[in-house]
């Protein structure tokens, strides 16, 4: 796998990844189900934020995506999705770590995200990277990671040094 910044030529491959996401993998209404809404959402993420893709080296197939918006925000929010069949391999965790490194490089103060309370695995992944629960409702959890934290500094290290 290669994790790299999104380029406009990647749009069709990214749309295709999201079209293949099963209903059980959607959370908090994302990604949108209709083709028009999906494309609008992705266009908004790619024009107003910054994005990283996980790409299979041999096939150039997009298998993971992290979108961070707004690009100029102090503490932007992000979403991360990994294609069905590529989960449980640490790919989502590595995408989040790469996003932390990019966020620090872009002088963001923090990163935020919302996740369904039922998605205990995702909450555990975010906590392992260093995110802390910022707010909770009966259905959702809001999490935040300060770029000044020791966990954010550790996430920026090369994998062999983490």
C-alpha positions, 0 to 999 in steps of 0.5 A: 500500500502507498498512502499519498495525497489526493490528485484530481485524476483520482476522482473516478477511482475515489467515487468507485471506492465509495460506491462499493461501500456496504450499508453496514460500513456507513456511519453518521450518514456518510458516505452519502448513498445517492450518486449525486450526493456522493459526488457533491460530498467528495467534491466538497471535501477535495476542494475545501480540504486536503485528502490522503488516499491509500492505494494498492501499488500493483493495481492503483486501486483506491482502498482507503481515504481520509478527508480533512476540512476545512483546509485552513481551519485551526482544528478541522474535522476528518472522515476516514473510510477503508474499502470492504475487504481491506479492513483489519489490516491497520490501514485505517490506523496508518491513514489516521497517523499520516493525517496527524503528521500532515495536520501538524505540517499544515499548522493545524492546532488539532484534529476532530472527528465524529463517530457512532458510539456503536462503532467501538472498534473505530473509537478504540483505534482513535484512542490508540492514536491519542484522540480523546473523547471531547463530547458524547451523546446517546448515539455519537462521540466527538473526539479531538487530538491536539497537535501539541500532545505527546501522542500527536508527536509519536504519530508523526514518527516513521513507523519503525520508531513508533 
